Amino acid sequence: MNRDKTGAGRDKPANNQGFTLLEVLVATVILSLAYVAVLENFSQSMAHIFRLEQSQAKTIAAGLAFEGRLRESSASAATGEILTEGSKFRLIKISSEDGELISVKLEKR
């Protein structure tokens, strides 16, 4: 037992082991906040991935539709004729004299 000069001291335990309840609660709160931040970032990432997949699907569908229109009109197009038109573009077929496809020209509107 440790006592001060007056003799009325407190007993100090010889072995101080473990955490107090307050320390455990503070650690739990800190870990919970970190966990919430990680889950929020994961949720936002999943939302971004979903939006990217949707826009990619729209782009692929538009490309397939354009290719279909190009194939339909390419059989009947002559040299210098318009194969297909969009709101922002015009695709013109350039052929040789014997009707063989040489190239296509993309013009902006």
SVG drawing of the C-alpha trace seen along z (x, -y; Angstrom):
<svg xmlns="http://www.w3.org/2000/svg" viewBox="-33 -21 38 28">
<polyline fill="none" stroke="black" stroke-width="0.4" points="0.0,0.0 1.2,-3.5 0.4,-6.3 1.2,-9.9 2.8,-11.8 -0.4,-12.1 -0.9,-8.4 -4.3,-8.6 -3.4,-7.5 -5.2,-5.4 -4.3,-1.8 -2.8,-1.4 -3.3,1.9 -0.1,3.7 -1.4,4.9 -3.4,2.4 -4.7,4.5 -7.5,4.1 -9.5,1.1 -12.1,-1.0 -15.6,-1.0 -15.2,-4.6 -12.1,-3.5 -14.0,-0.6 -17.0,-2.9 -14.7,-5.5 -13.0,-2.8 -16.3,-1.4 -17.6,-4.8 -14.4,-5.5 -14.6,-2.1 -18.3,-2.6 -17.6,-5.9 -14.8,-4.4 -17.2,-1.5 -19.9,-3.9 -17.5,-5.9 -16.3,-2.8 -19.9,-1.6 -20.9,-5.0 -18.0,-5.0 -18.9,-1.5 -22.5,-2.5 -21.5,-5.5 -19.1,-3.4 -21.9,-0.9 -24.2,-3.7 -21.5,-5.1 -20.9,-1.6 -24.6,-1.1 -24.9,-4.5 -21.9,-3.6 -23.3,-0.3 -26.6,-1.9 -24.9,-4.5 -22.7,-1.9 -25.7,0.2 -27.4,-2.9 -24.2,-3.6 -24.0,0.0 -27.7,0.0 -27.3,-3.2 -24.2,-1.8 -26.1,1.4 -29.1,-0.6 -26.7,-2.8 -25.0,0.3 -28.4,1.7 -29.5,-1.4 -26.1,-1.5 -26.5,2.1 -30.1,1.5 -29.2,-1.6 -25.8,-0.5 -27.3,2.0 -29.2,-0.7 -26.8,-3.6 -24.8,-4.8 -21.6,-6.7 -21.7,-9.9 -25.2,-9.1 -26.2,-9.5 -26.2,-6.2 -27.8,-7.4 -28.4,-10.7 -28.6,-11.5 -29.3,-14.6 -25.6,-15.5 -24.1,-13.6 -24.5,-12.4 -22.7,-9.3 -21.9,-9.4 -20.8,-6.3 -17.9,-6.8 -17.7,-4.1 -15.6,-3.3 -17.0,-3.4 -17.9,0.3 -19.9,-0.2 -17.5,1.3 -17.4,-0.4 -14.1,-2.4 -14.8,-4.4 -17.4,-6.3 -17.3,-10.0 -18.7,-11.3 -20.0,-14.9 -21.1,-17.0 -24.3,-18.9"/>
</svg>
